[in-house]
Amino acid sequence: MTTHGTADVVLYEASDGIATITLNRPEKRNALNSEVLALLPRLMQRAEADDAVDVIILTGADPAFCAGLDLKQLGDSGDNLRGTGADGQANATGVRGPFPALTKPLIGAVNGVAITGGFELALNCDFLIASEHAKFGDTHSRVGVMPGWGLTVLLPQAIGVRRAREMSLTGNFMGAEEALAFGLVNHVVSHGDLLPFTRLIASDIIGNERDGVRRMLQTYREYAAETAAWENEAAV
């Protein structure tokens, strides 16, 4: 079953207990415009509300995972980001970050570049599986803006403070194998195997006791939240 968003900018498919949400602006490297920013949380909420779904996968239509915000449409002043969570403030539901509150595991299947806001999308997933084509980069410092979705909290949690500082201050990219070595991603697989392998990992989760999985996940998320640090990022 597939749900078509506005101009098909985000696709939704659910089967076998797994909801797969695909950013679908390949000609723009899946950059986040106002339509995507509105539709993505709604589809996440749909997956959360569907009792037949136990795991959510987020990916992008080739060749990119997500190139970040579509600054041509949204501008770089932040005026058009209010209410989306991309401005660093809590969204309409009181949640910081790009996604609504979820009780279900969210796996990022990173098929290509994940840059700046797209990198933050990936970091907000519970864990990442990468194609050999994946690349990660934080270019906020190149354009003089602060992250809005918790990058300064989530990136050092993933790879350590010193490595995170280097990525953010230089804007240099990290390839898939380096990301694996530093713990940013859990697995690197051949490009054609990315979604099948991710679904296999999702199936391993589905095979466990549902309430136990969700309680365990909530504990991990509460530990990682560091609410005060998120608020500090938004205030800068």
N, C-alpha and C positions, 0 to 999 in steps of 0.2 A: 504494500500500500504506500503510495507516494502522495504527499501534500505539496501542491505548487504554491509558492509564495508569489509576491508581486514580481512579475517578469521572471519568475522562477529563480530569484536571487538566493533563496535558501531551500534546499530539498529535504524532505522528511520521509523516511521509510522505516517501518517497524515489522520485524518478523523474528520468530524464535526467541522472544524475550529481550531482543536488542533493538533499540531505536538508533538509527544512523542519521545524523544531521550533517548535511553537506553544504558548505558555503559555495555558491554557484555563480560567481562573476569571473570566470577564467580569463576573459579578455582584460580585466582590471586586476589580475592576480588576487582575486577574491577580496579586494579592498572593501572596507566597511563603510557603506554609505548609509543614509538615513533609513532606507528601506530594510537593509540588513539589520541595523541596530534595533529596529522595531520588531522585526520578525523573529530574529534568533531567540530572544527570551521567551516569546510566545510558544515557539516550538519546543524549547526546553521544558516549559510548563506543561505542554501537552504530554511529553514523555513522562514527566513526573506524575501526572494525574492518571496515566494509563496503567491499570493494575497488571496488565499483561507484559509490561516492560520492566525489566530488572536492571539493565545496564544501558547507558547512553554512550554512543561513539560520536565524536566531532571530528570532521575531516574537511578537506577542501577539494574542489574540482581541479584536476591537473591543469597547469603545472605547479600551482602554488597552494600552500595551506592558507596563508593570509598575509597580505602585504601591509596590513595596518589600516588606519583610517583613510578614507578617501578625502584628502584635504582639498582637492579641487571642488568637491561639492560642499564639504562641511566647513572649510576654512580652517585656519590654524589658531584662531583667537579663543576658541572654546565657546563662543556665543551660541553655536548650534548644537552643542553637546549636552546642554543641561537636561536632566531627566533621564539620560541614557546610562549614567554611571561612568561614562568615559571622561567626565570632567573631574573625577576623583571624589565626587559627592555621592551619598547614598541615592539609589534610584527611587522610583515611586513606591516600591514595596519595602523600602528601608534597607535594602541590601547593597553593599559595596561590591564593585566588580561587574563583569559583563553578563553574569548569569543570575537567574533567580535562585532562591534557596532550594537546594536539592537534597533528597535523602538517598538518591541512587548514585552508584559509581559513574563517573564521567571519565572516559578514556579519550585522550587526544591521539588521533592517527595522523601524524604529521607527514604529509606527502611531498612537501617542497619547502619553499622559503616561509619562515614565520618571522615577520619583521615588526618590531616596535609594538603597536597595538595588537598585531597578529601574534607576536611573541607572548604578550600578556594573555591573550585567549588561551594559548597553549599552557602557560604557567598556571592558569586557574583550573585546569583539568586535574583530576586526582593523580594520574600518571600518564606518561607519554610513550608511544611506540612510533618509531621513525622509519621512514623509507631511507634508502641509501642516498636519495636526492635531497633530503632535508637539510636546511641551513637555518640557523637562529641568529638574530641580531637585534640589539637595542640601539636605535639611532636617535633616541630622544635628545641626546646632547648635541647632535649635529644640527638640529633645528631649533634648539633652545626652549624646549617645552618639558614639563614634568610628566612622568607616567600618571595615569589615572586609575589603573586597575590593579594596583598592588605590586608592581614589578620590583620595587625596592625592598619589599618584604619577601616575596615568593622566590625571586632569583637567588638571593643568598641562602635561603633555605635549601634550594636545590643543589647549588654548586659551591657554596662557601662564600664568605664575605669578600675575600680578596679577589677571587676570580670574577665575582659579580661586579665588583668595582671596575675591574679592567674592561669587561664587556661594555659597561655603561659609559665609561669615560672615553674609551677609544672609538666605540661604534663598530668595532671589528666583528666579523661573523664567525660563528662556530659551526663546523660541519658535523655530520651525523656521527661519525666515529669518535670525534673529540667529545661530542655531547654525551655519548655512551660512557666514555672513559671518566668523565667528571660527574656522572650521575644525573644529568639533566633528563635523559631518556632511559627507559628500562631495557629496550631491545632495539636493534637496527636490523631490518630485513630488506630483502630485495624489493624493488618498487612494486612489482606485480603481486607480491605476497602480502603487502601491507594490510589491506582490509581482511583477507582471509585469516591472517595470523591474529589480528586484533580481535576478530570475532571468536577465534579459538580461545583467547585469553578471557574474553567476556563470558564465554560458555563455561569456563572453569569457575568463574564467580557465580554464575547462575546455578551451578550445581551445589552450592553451599546453602546453608539455612538462611533464609531471607532476612529475618529480623536480626540475626547475629551479624550478618554482613553490614546492615545499616547502622547498628549500634557501634560496631567497630569503626566504621567510616566516620560517624559523627564525632567520635573521640579524636581521631586523627585530625579532622577539620578544625575542631575547637582548639587543639594544640597549635595548629598552624596559623590560626586567624590573626593573632597579634593585633587586636583591634586598635590599640593606641598607635602602633606603627603605621597602620593604614591611614588613620586620621592625620598623622604627621605628614605623610606623603601628600594628602589632599590639601593640606594647609600651606604648602610651600608655593 
